[in-house]
Amino acid sequence: MRKGIHPENYRVVAFKDMSNDEVFLTKSTANTNETIDVDGTEYPLVKLEISRTSHPFYTGKSKLVDTAGRIDKFKNKYAKFKK
């Protein structure tokens, strides 16, 4: 590997799936201002809309995840083209 191109600030970070409140820990360099307490230890928190615990490919369940009303916005935007 080339030297000097890889980040040095790896640390344990908590990732939280906001659709099902699942939290998992992994090493990351992601920047965040929020923290969360997991098993008595405080970790930086990164919030996710979807993860391996809620994605239909991994769970085998079809589930509609619409956190920001994107589907409604799309339907309203393209309703004028409807025949």
Backbone torsions as a table, in degrees:
resi	resn	phi	psi	omega
1	MET	NA	149.0	177.2
2	ARG	-73.3	144.0	180.0
3	LYS	-86.4	147.3	174.1
4	GLY	85.2	2.0	-179.2
5	ILE	-108.7	-10.6	-177.6
6	HIS	-99.4	140.1	-179.1
7	PRO	-65.6	149.5	-178.9
8	GLU	-103.2	-9.7	-171.2
9	ASN	-97.3	42.9	175.1
10	TYR	-68.9	137.0	176.9
11	ARG	-151.5	165.8	178.0
12	VAL	-76.1	129.0	-177.8
13	VAL	-128.0	142.5	175.9
14	ALA	-93.7	127.9	175.0
15	PHE	-107.7	128.3	-177.7
16	LYS	-117.8	122.6	175.4
17	ASP	-80.2	113.6	-174.6
18	MET	-73.7	-16.4	-179.4
19	SER	-80.2	-23.6	179.0
20	ASN	-138.3	10.2	176.4
21	ASP	60.1	22.9	175.8
22	GLU	-78.2	135.8	179.5
23	VAL	-119.9	133.5	174.3
24	PHE	-136.7	150.8	-176.3
25	LEU	-107.6	139.2	175.5
26	THR	-158.6	165.6	177.1
27	LYS	-81.6	140.5	-177.3
28	SER	-158.9	165.1	172.9
29	THR	-112.2	10.7	-177.1
30	ALA	-60.7	134.6	178.0
31	ASN	-85.7	136.8	178.4
32	THR	-156.1	153.1	178.1
33	ASN	-103.7	-13.0	-177.5
34	GLU	-93.5	155.2	176.3
35	THR	-132.1	162.4	178.1
36	ILE	-143.4	147.5	178.5
37	ASP	-96.4	118.5	178.7
38	VAL	-123.1	116.2	179.6
39	ASP	53.7	40.2	176.2
40	GLY	83.3	2.9	179.3
41	THR	-120.1	137.5	-179.2
42	GLU	-92.2	130.5	-179.3
43	TYR	-127.4	152.5	170.3
44	PRO	-62.2	144.5	-175.3
45	LEU	-114.6	131.0	172.0
46	VAL	-118.6	123.8	-179.2
47	LYS	-92.2	134.6	179.9
48	LEU	-118.0	146.9	174.6
49	GLU	-81.5	-31.7	-178.6
50	ILE	-150.7	144.4	-179.9
51	SER	-144.0	-170.6	-179.9
52	ARG	-64.1	-22.2	-179.0
53	THR	-83.5	-12.5	-179.5
54	SER	-127.7	-7.0	-178.6
55	HIS	-73.4	131.7	-177.2
56	PRO	-57.5	-31.2	179.7
57	PHE	-62.7	-40.6	-177.4
58	TYR	-85.5	-30.5	-177.6
59	THR	-89.0	-22.4	-178.0
60	GLY	79.9	6.7	-179.6
61	LYS	-115.4	136.5	173.5
62	SER	-82.3	127.1	-177.3
63	LYS	-147.0	132.4	179.2
64	LEU	-87.3	121.8	177.5
65	VAL	-113.7	110.6	-179.5
66	ASP	-129.8	90.0	-174.1
67	THR	-85.7	-24.4	-175.2
68	ALA	-121.8	17.8	-179.6
69	GLY	69.0	27.8	-175.8
70	ARG	-64.2	-36.9	-179.2
71	ILE	-66.5	-43.2	177.9
72	ASP	-63.5	-41.2	177.9
73	LYS	-61.4	-43.0	179.2
74	PHE	-62.8	-46.5	-179.0
75	LYS	-62.6	-41.8	179.5
76	ASN	-66.6	-39.3	-178.2
77	LYS	-65.9	-39.6	-175.9
78	TYR	-103.6	12.2	178.3
79	ALA	-66.0	-29.3	-178.4
80	LYS	-69.0	-19.9	179.3
81	PHE	-90.2	-3.1	-177.8
82	LYS	-67.8	138.8	-178.6
83	LYS	-89.2	NA	NA
